[in-house]
Amino acid sequence: MEWKADIPRWKQMYEVIEERIADGTYAPGGRLPSVVDLCAEFGVAQMTARRVLQELRGAGLAYMEPGIGTSVTPLPKPEA
């Protein structure tokens, strides 16, 4: 990935993962890559990868399952 100098790396990573969630690469209810996997893919420090996952959780796009990892928030069930 080519980094844009004027945008923080965590923000650029966030946007990539947000896009992957939107296009179904990471399905609702499915797991997101681990911190270690994100570090390997994007070439960033663990602190940066953790920040991205925290921001995704803060935006309601993901949730943490202790002992399992971070998963994409399921789509809301349609009202009948």
C-alpha positions in Angstrom: 0.0 0.0 0.0 1.2 3.5 -0.8 0.8 5.8 2.0 -0.4 9.4 1.6 1.9 11.7 3.5 -0.9 14.1 4.6 -3.2 11.5 6.1 -2.4 9.5 9.2 -1.7 5.8 8.5 -4.3 4.6 10.9 -6.9 6.7 9.1 -5.9 5.3 5.7 -6.0 1.7 7.1 -9.4 2.5 8.6 -10.7 3.6 5.2 -9.4 0.4 3.5 -11.0 -1.9 6.1 -14.2 0.1 6.1 -14.4 -0.3 2.3 -13.8 -4.1 2.7 -16.7 -4.3 5.1 -18.9 -2.3 2.8 -18.1 -4.5 -0.3 -18.5 -7.7 1.7 -14.8 -8.8 1.8 -15.3 -8.9 5.5 -18.9 -10.2 6.0 -21.2 -9.2 8.8 -20.6 -11.4 11.8 -17.2 -12.5 10.3 -13.9 -12.0 11.9 -11.6 -9.1 11.0 -7.8 -9.8 10.7 -5.9 -9.9 14.0 -3.5 -7.1 15.1 -0.6 -9.3 14.0 -2.2 -9.9 10.6 -2.9 -6.2 10.1 0.7 -5.4 11.0 1.9 -7.9 8.4 -0.4 -6.7 5.6 0.0 -2.9 6.1 3.6 -2.8 7.5 2.6 -0.8 10.6 3.2 -1.1 14.4 0.8 -3.0 16.6 -0.3 0.2 18.2 -1.4 1.5 14.9 -3.3 -1.7 14.1 -5.0 -1.6 17.6 -6.1 2.0 17.0 -7.8 1.0 13.7 -9.7 -1.8 15.4 -10.7 0.5 18.3 -11.9 3.2 15.8 -13.9 0.5 13.9 -15.5 -0.5 17.2 -16.2 3.1 18.1 -17.9 3.6 14.8 -20.1 0.6 15.4 -18.6 -1.3 12.5 -17.0 -4.0 14.7 -17.2 -5.5 18.1 -14.7 -7.4 20.3 -15.2 -10.9 21.5 -12.8 -11.7 24.3 -10.6 -14.7 23.5 -11.9 -14.7 19.9 -11.0 -11.4 18.3 -12.7 -8.5 16.5 -15.7 -9.2 14.3 -17.8 -7.2 11.9 -21.0 -6.0 13.4 -24.0 -8.0 12.0 -26.5 -6.3 9.9 -29.7 -5.3 11.8 -32.6 -7.6 11.3 -35.4 -6.2 9.2 -38.5 -5.3 11.1 -41.5 -7.4 10.1 
